[in-house]
Amino acid sequence: MLMQHDLFQPIRTIALDPMIDDALRGDDPAHVVFNLSGGKDCGAASAQTMRYLDAIGHPQDRRFAIHSDLGRSEWKSTPGQVEAQALALGLKLVVVRANAGDLVDRFEDRWARGLADYADLRLYNLRGPWASPSLKFCQSEKKIQVMGPHLAKALRGKTIINVVGIRREESTGRQKAEVAKLDTRFAKPGNKHGTTMMLWHPYVDHLVDEVFEVNRRYGIPLAEGYALGSTRWSCAFCIMGSANDLTVAASVEGNHWLYRHYVSMECASTFSFQPSRWLGDIAPHLLSPGLTADLLKAKRLAAERRAIELALPARHRFVKGWPLYVPSLEEAAQIAAGRKIILGHHQLDDAYNTAELVRDRFACLLEMKEAALAR
């Protein structure tokens, strides 16, 4: 049971939904799972939601917290912070991890595979190692795709409500966030086990000042980054982080290894950590002279690569179902010339170094695609 505090100022009530309320009540109430990351939003949302569940008589033994550990990409203090949150909330904590390595491994693997596919002309443009706001595989693969199957298996045949502390104020992408919805990703309708999963966003309407106040009033500990000036809590260096938040992370000694490692990946790949920001520019004083020189070279090669790729025939750029056409000999010659320079940036052999070889490779890829579709 959470400690009861005298509330001198009113606190906005959580957002409710008839589907959620129906699932919480009755003879077989749903299991409520609180998604904890260590951040302010999940802490406050969980605290108020726990009070609501207490008020309606929801059984405490049907509540627990879950956290997906992203490994080396996180602040050193994140595991302890999540444990402290769960303890303050009075919740059992379950920690899950991806079997295929942590997020740093995922970035490294994405780069290695992308480089190999580019050399094999399975990619038209070279692909960098990083996730992006439009491709958040860090969240989908390392969090959602780890927690979802775990819950579906652990609570097979049950109704599961995932409480997630997202807020509409956070971003334009979340302004239309629903209060609740069915989650069919890991429990299809009519599945043989009878498992039902739902998402509940009880904090969609709360504002940031309210979030900090709720954490304070209910004694939910805040992560170390907030006291240092961070506006959000995520990975130490997040692909969606502001310059301020990246700078704060770089100021903490426990993050220095990760900072230098990511900058070394920027240098090796010639792709900046964020589309418009090189992580190496955030705290250049932390870089060795050699790494500083490598970063300058990477920026020059990146500019050259972007110019080359922009000039390549647009009709062959990647779309779903790529490739769509066999290039003309003139187009193939242009592609071969551009690839030669970019492959040279990474000291890779060029197996398709003539117009004829490029054209033949596109034809082969088209044949392979058509054969796969026929099967």
C-alpha positions, 0 to 999 in steps of 0.5 A: 500500500502506498503511503497516504499523503495530505494533499494541499493542492488538487492533483489531476485525476488519471485518465480512465476508460470503460474497457479498462474499468470493466477489466479491473472489476469483477470476479477475475480482475485483470493483472496490472503491469506497470512499465518502469524505465526509471523516469519521472513519467512512469513513476508518477503515473504508477503512483497515482494509478496504484492509489486508484486501484486501491480505491476500487478494491483491485487485489494487490497480488495482481500487480507488478512492475516490469523493466526491460534492461538495455544493458550498456546503453543505459545510465549506470544508475538505471538498474538501481533507480528502477528497483528504488521506484518499484520499492517505493511503489510497493511492487514486485519487479520483473527485469527482462533482457533481449536474448540477442544482446544489448542495444550497443550490440544491436547498433554494432550488428546493424552497421556490420550487416548494412556494410555487408549488404551494401558491398553485396549490392543489396542496398542502394545507399549505405545504411548507418548503425543508429536507430532514428525517430522514424525507426525506433528499433531500440524501443520496438526490439529491445523493449516491446518485443521482449516484454510483450512475449514474456507477459503473454507467456507468464500470464497465459489465459489472463487479462493483462493491462500494461500501464505506460506513462506516456503523455500527450504534452511530450511530443507531437507524435503523442498528442493523439495518444489514446487513453486505452486500447487492445494490444493484439501484438502478442495476444491475437483476438480469439487465441487458444489460450484466451489471453487478452492484453490491453494498453492503458495510458492513465497519464496522457493529460498530465503536464510536466510540473504535475509529474514532478509534484506527484513524484515528490508527494508520493515519495517516488525517487527521481533519477540522477539526471533530473538533478543535473538538468536533464529533461527526460530519462532514457538511455544515457545517449538517446537517439531522440535526446536534446543537445542539453540532455546529451551534454548532461549525460556526457558530464557523468563519468560513468557514461564516458566509456559509452560516449567514446564508444559511440563516437568511435562508431560515428567515425568508423561508419561516417554516420552521425548519431542523430541526423543533424548532430554528431555526438562527438561535438557534444563533449569534444574535450572527452576525445583523444587527439586520435579520435578527434582527428578521426571525427573530422575525417568522418565528417568529410567522408559523410559529406562526400557520401551524401553528395554521391548518393544524392546524385545517383539515379532517383528511380532506383532509390529504396522503396518497398519491393526494391529493386524495381528496375534494371538500370540502363548502362549509363545509370549503372555506370554512375552507380558503379562510380559512386559505389567505388568511392564509398566502398573505398571509404571503408576499405571494402572490395568492389565486386560490382565495379563496372556498369555491366556487373551492376546491371547484371546484379540488379537483374539477378536481384529482380529474378530472385525477388520474382522467384520468392514471390512465386513460392 
